[in-house]
Amino acid sequence: MKQPAMFLDRDGVINEVLTERVKFVNQPEDFYLLDGVGEAINLFNYLGYKVFVVTNQGGIGLGYMNEAALHQVHQRMKEEIAEFHGVIDDIAYCPHKPHANCACRKPQPQMIYDLARKHAIDLRHSYMVGDREMDIEAGKKAGVNTILVGDRRHAQQPTADLEFKDLWHVAHYFKWNTNT
């Protein structure tokens, strides 16, 4: 039986990026979990959603970091989320340069498709949560529902199905609006 999933962008949804404290997350010391994220992921787990991270990591293709450093960042992310009893089921990333025109870089949906196939995910009952229009576009192309989080202003009107301040608010919306 296929399960629903929460596909989460990483930077700006799970962790800080482009703040006074950190510009880009190229090493574990740059990783700062956003408030409420650990609790939100724990709640998604409790509600029966598989939780996946789908992230563009063009810094690898550009030479700002290597894949070993990325794996260390992701290990730190999983450890910090585990402190809240939350579990990330799997992570997909695109290591290619921006504008590389690869199939895996968002806004293309390949990372979502690959995770869905690998984990028997019901895309119609799943969600892509992101903080930028490219995340929303990838979700729509994959046939999942879309959620925009954060307060970045967009040049165009966001096309997400739902909008929330942050991941904590998303999780609590689902807590109160599901039959679980």
N, C-alpha and C positions, 0 to 999 in steps of 0.2 A: 504494500500500500504506500502510495506517495505521501510525503509530508510537506507542510508549508514551511517556508523559510523567510528569514530576514537577511537580505543581502545588504551589508553596510559598507559604505565608503569609509576609508580610514581617517585621513587628515581632515579635520574640521568637523567630523562626526564623532569619532572615538577619542581623538587626541587633539591637542592644541597645534596650530600651525599659523604662521604669519601673525604672531603676537609679539609683544615686547620681549617675552622670555625666550621664544624660539621662532626662527624663520622657517626652516625646513627640518625634517626629522631624518637625519642621515646617520645617526648613531644612537645607541640605547639611551645615552644621557640626554638626548634631545626629546625624548618621549615623555609627555605629560598627559595623563588621562584626564579627560574633561569631567567636570562634576556630574554625578548621576549616571555615568555610563556603566560602571560596574553593576549597579543596582538594576539598570534597564536591561542589560544582557541577561542577568539572572532571571528577571521577570519574563523575558522572551523564552528562555529555556523552560521555565515553569509552565508557561502557556502552551508549550508543545511545538515551538518554532525551532528549527535548526537555525544556527546563526553562522553566517559566513562573512568574511571580509573580502571585498573586491576593490583593488586599489591600483591606480596608475603609479608606477615608480620610475618615472623618466630619469631620475637622478642616476640610476644605474647606467643607462645608455649614454648619458652625458658625462659619466666618469666622476660624479660627486660622491658615489658610494659603490660598494660592491655587494653581491648577493649574500655573502657571509654576514656583512653588517646588517643587511635587511632582515635576515633570519634572526639575528640577535635582537633587533628592534621588536620583531614580532614575538619573540620569546618573552621579552619584557612586558609587552602588551598583554599576552595571555596570563602571565603571572600576576599582573596588577588586577586584571579582571577576575582572576580566580580568588583573590582576596575577598571578593563579594559573592563568591560561589557561582560566578558566571563562567560559561564555557563557550569558546569560539570553536565551532566544529571543523572549520577548514578555512584556508586563506588562498586566494588567487591574486596574482599580481602581474602586471605588464611591465617588463623591464626596459622596454624600448623607448627611444627618444620621442619627445613630442613631435608630432607631424611625421611620424614614421609610416603612417598609413597601414599599420598592422591590424589584424583582425581582433587582437586581444585588448587593444587600448580603448578605454571608454572615450567616446560614446558608443563604440561598438559593443555588442552584447556577448561576445564569445566567452568571457570569464563566467558570466552568469550561466550560460548554456552548459559549459563544462562542469561546473559544480552541480547543476541540476541533474545532469546525466549521471555523474559519479555517485550522488547521494539520493537518487530517486525522489526528486523534489517536484511538487505540484506547483508549476509556475503560476497558474491562474489564481492560486490562493496565497501567493507569496508577495513580498514587498522589497523594493530597492529604496534604501534610505541614503540620501546624499545631501551635500551642501552646495552643489553647483549644478547648473543646467545639464552638463555632460553626464552626470550621474542619472538624472531624470530621463534623459534621452536614451541612455543604455537600458534602463529599466523598461521603458515603453517599447523599445525594439525587441526586448526579450519576452514581452507579454506579461510582465508583472505589474502590480500596483506600485505607485511611486509616492514617496514622501520627501519633501524638502525640509531640511532643518537649518537653523542658524539665522543670522541676521545680515548676511552679506547682501547688499543690494545688487540686483541684476539689471543689465541694460534692457532686457526684454522681460515681459511678464512671465513669471514662472508657470510651467505647464504641469506641475505635479498634481496628483490626485488629492493629496493632503499636505498641510504645512504646519510645522510645530517649531517652538523655540529651540528644542534640543532633544536628544535621544531619550532622556528621562521622561519628558512629556509625551513622546510617542508611546513608550512602554505603558505609561499609566492610562493613556487613551485606550490601548488594547486591553488592559486589565479590566476596565469598566465597560467595554463595548464588545466583549466576546461571551460565548456561552460556556467557557471553561470554569 
